[in-house]
């Protein structure tokens, strides 16, 4: 299959996850949405878990690209931390879409050991990245602070994915800012 066909499969999986939910991610539904044969889809992704993991890998690649784009040496440590928190919290529409896929992925991790292993690996990587960003801003912060921030961001991302009227982008940003302000190093 061409790379265009492979991309159509990933796009179809993501669209189905966002519009219809994880239960509708089937080889048959993905093939129909991608305009490909079932065999073409199965050639690259034999199972539903494979499809979900491929979609999550794509979201992860996009996440890394977005984070790399917002982290700048000219920005302060707090500004870089803020930018990454916006992405992880699903504040903007692009990040919200990734949050919907992440939520489906996390849900599947409860029943699939392969997805669970990949999910845990991603979680550890993100937590380590947040620890680094926090310590650049305030060296006394550590792994537990990053885990707490990650839990807050996950909660906001879930609310942004499922309750957009209650968790608006403005409210999400305000909650992130309020939490980070509480960690702000004291003025001297």
BELUR-V167867 format. One line per field, one symbol per residue. phi: phi as a letter, one per 40 degrees, with the letter a starting at -180 (. if undefined). A space follows every 10 residues. Layout:
phi = ???
This chain:
phi = .ccccccccc ccccccdccb hccccbdccc dcccgbcdcc ccdbbcbddc ccccccdccc cccccccdcc cbccccdccc cdcccccccg ccccccdccc cdcccccccc bbcccccccc cccccccccc dccccccadc cadccccccc cccccccccc cbbcccbcdc cdccccdccc cccddccb
